Amino acid sequence: MLILSRKVNEKIMIGDDISISIIEIQGDHIRLGVDAPKAVKVFRQEVFDAIKSQNKAAAESKPVFPDFDFSVTREPF
C-alpha cells in the first residue's frame, strides 16, 4: 500500500485521467473529490461491498418462473 501525505487543495493522480483532491479536513474526517472519466465507477467501500454482495446473491439464486395453466385449450382458427 502506498501511503501519501497531502494538505487541503493538494491532489493525488492515478494514471493520466484520475485525480483525488483533498477538499476539507475536520478532525478525523476528510472530504475528498474524485475526478475520473464517466466510464470509471467510483464507490465508497461499504457501497462497493453491498453491490458485490447483492450481485453474488443474485447469481446464486434460482430463477423464479410464473405458474402457467397449460390445461386451457383453444379452438383452432
Rosetta silent file (secondary structure, phi, psi, omega in degrees, C-alpha in Angstrom):
SEQUENCE: MLILSRKVNEKIMIGDDISISIIEIQGDHIRLGVDAPKAVKVFRQEVFDAIKSQNKAAAESKPVFPDFDFSVTREPF
SCORE:     score description
SCORE:     0.000 S_00000001
   1 L     0.000  132.357  175.866    0.000    0.000    0.000 S_00000001
   2 L   -87.780  128.834  178.940    1.281    3.419   -0.917 S_00000001
   3 L  -115.003  124.469 -177.332    0.807    5.975    1.875 S_00000001
   4 L  -123.238  150.430  172.603    0.896    9.659    0.952 S_00000001
   5 L  -106.999  134.721  179.852    0.563   12.872    2.925 S_00000001
   6 L  -140.148  156.332  175.639   -1.451   15.694    1.381 S_00000001
   7 L  -111.616  169.248  177.636   -2.809   19.046    2.505 S_00000001
   8 L   -54.710  138.654 -178.997   -6.073   20.780    1.606 S_00000001
   9 L    73.545    4.811  173.328   -6.231   21.653   -2.113 S_00000001
  10 L   -94.470  157.852 -174.873   -3.457   19.194   -2.981 S_00000001
  11 E  -124.024  162.266  170.611   -4.101   16.273   -5.325 S_00000001
  12 E  -123.865  131.732  179.411   -3.109   12.697   -5.932 S_00000001
  13 E  -102.554  137.387  173.713   -3.019   11.469   -9.544 S_00000001
  14 E  -120.123  110.170 -174.240   -3.883    7.912  -10.558 S_00000001
  15 L    65.526 -153.366 -177.929   -2.759    7.328  -14.097 S_00000001
  16 L   -92.695  -17.560 -169.276   -3.309   10.177  -16.537 S_00000001
  17 L  -129.821   12.938  176.777   -7.001   10.807  -16.017 S_00000001
  18 E  -125.286  125.659  176.486   -7.982   10.235  -12.371 S_00000001
  19 E  -128.072  144.564  176.241   -7.270   12.776   -9.660 S_00000001
  20 E  -118.049  121.664 -178.227   -8.177   12.783   -5.984 S_00000001
  21 E  -107.477  140.557  172.736   -8.324   16.191   -4.318 S_00000001
  22 E   -85.144  112.632 -175.636   -8.257   16.901   -0.593 S_00000001
  23 E   -90.146  -45.318 -174.516  -11.231   19.226   -0.153 S_00000001
  24 E  -157.143  145.191  175.120  -11.506   19.613    3.605 S_00000001
  25 E  -127.207  122.065  176.919  -10.046   18.219    6.814 S_00000001
  26 E  -134.837  105.619 -179.045  -12.025   18.457   10.059 S_00000001
  27 L    60.686 -121.830 -179.207  -10.723   16.394   12.953 S_00000001
  28 L   -98.257   15.709  177.423  -10.745   12.768   11.860 S_00000001
  29 E  -111.435  136.710  178.481  -12.921   13.436    8.776 S_00000001
  30 E  -126.711  131.161  174.140  -11.534   14.167    5.334 S_00000001
  31 E   -99.183  126.623 -178.896  -13.591   15.246    2.335 S_00000001
  32 E  -113.240  148.802  170.720  -12.191   14.026   -0.955 S_00000001
  33 E  -115.246  132.912 -179.794  -13.032   14.986   -4.508 S_00000001
  34 E  -116.170  123.509  176.569  -12.600   12.391   -7.245 S_00000001
  35 E  -113.768  111.052 -176.807  -12.284   13.473  -10.858 S_00000001
  36 L  -144.542  157.992  175.856  -12.451   10.470  -13.181 S_00000001
  37 L   -59.869  151.963 -178.468  -13.883    9.581  -16.595 S_00000001
  38 L   -59.816  -26.489 -179.475  -17.551    8.571  -16.561 S_00000001
  39 L   -71.346  -16.855 -179.929  -16.546    5.035  -17.558 S_00000001
  40 L   -92.243  120.891  179.804  -14.693    4.623  -14.238 S_00000001
  41 L   -86.064  131.324 -179.561  -17.010    3.623  -11.404 S_00000001
  42 L  -123.384  122.656 -178.681  -16.136    5.187   -8.049 S_00000001
  43 L  -132.276  152.154  165.525  -17.785    3.890   -4.861 S_00000001
  44 L   -68.715  151.615 -175.287  -17.299    4.175   -1.113 S_00000001
  45 H   -56.258  -43.782 -177.233  -16.043    0.826    0.220 S_00000001
  46 H   -66.683  -32.477  176.466  -19.289   -0.008    2.064 S_00000001
  47 H   -71.387  -43.330  178.022  -21.362    0.661   -1.076 S_00000001
  48 H   -58.803  -45.176  179.096  -18.971   -1.418   -3.194 S_00000001
  49 H   -63.039  -39.739  179.241  -19.219   -4.312   -0.701 S_00000001
  50 H   -65.756  -40.901  178.539  -23.040   -4.127   -0.711 S_00000001
  51 H   -63.343  -45.337  178.610  -23.127   -4.193   -4.518 S_00000001
  52 H   -60.019  -43.129 -179.416  -20.786   -7.204   -4.612 S_00000001
  53 H   -63.609  -44.329  178.878  -22.921   -8.999   -2.027 S_00000001
  54 H   -65.193  -40.577  178.295  -26.154   -8.317   -3.936 S_00000001
  55 H   -64.061  -40.543  179.062  -24.582   -9.428   -7.217 S_00000001
  56 H   -64.880  -44.355  179.432  -23.335  -12.638   -5.623 S_00000001
  57 H   -62.978  -39.951  179.118  -26.755  -13.367   -4.098 S_00000001
  58 H   -66.175  -39.507 -179.462  -28.456  -12.731   -7.447 S_00000001
  59 H   -68.216  -30.483 -178.007  -26.024  -15.005   -9.278 S_00000001
  60 H   -88.482  -12.439 -177.602  -26.592  -17.814   -6.749 S_00000001
  61 L   -78.834  155.254  177.894  -30.387  -17.537   -6.689 S_00000001
  62 L   -89.867  143.552  179.179  -32.617  -19.777   -8.743 S_00000001
  63 L   -66.488  146.123  178.543  -34.829  -18.149  -11.352 S_00000001
  64 L  -109.706  122.490  179.915  -38.500  -17.860  -10.445 S_00000001
  65 L  -108.797  141.879  178.248  -40.943  -18.580  -13.223 S_00000001
  66 L   -67.517  153.138  176.965  -44.642  -17.731  -13.053 S_00000001
  67 L   -80.107  128.681  177.023  -47.121  -20.596  -12.894 S_00000001
  68 L  -112.371  141.661  175.574  -48.911  -21.128  -16.190 S_00000001
  69 L   -96.780  100.131 -178.154  -52.089  -23.105  -16.628 S_00000001
  70 L   -88.306    2.324 -178.883  -51.443  -25.118  -19.778 S_00000001
  71 L   -78.682  -14.035  179.697  -54.649  -27.128  -19.379 S_00000001
  72 L   -75.213  128.542  178.941  -56.702  -24.459  -21.148 S_00000001
  73 L  -110.592  151.496  176.701  -57.268  -25.399  -24.770 S_00000001
  74 L  -116.104  153.119  174.809  -58.224  -23.161  -27.617 S_00000001
  75 L   -79.337  136.642  177.230  -60.171  -23.888  -30.717 S_00000001
  76 L   -65.264  153.952  179.754  -58.061  -23.635  -33.870 S_00000001
  77 L   -75.771    0.000    0.000  -58.888  -20.757  -36.226 S_00000001
